């Protein structure tokens, strides 16, 4: 979707200024937000792609004024309400008012280290061979879905070249909306700077993205 999270090429936001020796957390509530989000994700009620889409749907004025972990906790509230674990009234009052849904699993303290070490691999086998080969020219599709997509706005309807075939992975555009994993091949596609940024762009610049197969058309 075209939302406040997709800022590539947008003006007026100033320079990116990394914080020297930045700590993992700037406040204790951020540490707790990470723990709560991961614990709730372990319920097995939603996918990482649905959680990303929940963050993208935060109204722009709120999203752009929120810190990183504020965005996480606001999206988590949406997911918990959507899947029956909490109501908006309960969030407002801080009190349990109804019986919540039962999670598929609970992340207890003794399981945390193993679960985090295992991660959440999203590579999946597919039967069909890759449609494209390394070195082939391709063009990205031009679309503006209201649903989730990992193809950024600045890279749509652009001419690029396949640099690498990364493997086959869960297709996030479907997985975010309960339509199944539907894995596809993923390619690294490289674009010349002027193709992305247009006239006046640094001609020595190149931009690469990882693109699912259905984002691409042969040239």
Secondary structure, DSSP 8 states (H G I E B T S, - for coil): ---TT--TT--SS------TT--S-SSHHHHHHHHHHHHHHTTSSS-HHHHHHHHHTS-HHHHHHS-HHHHHHHHHHHHHHHTTS--HHHHHHTS--S-----S----GGGHHHHHHH----B---SS--SS-TT-EEEE-----SS--SS-GGGTT-EEEEEEEEEEE--HHHHTTTS----EEEEEEEEEHHHHH-TT--TT-EEEEEEEGGGEEE-
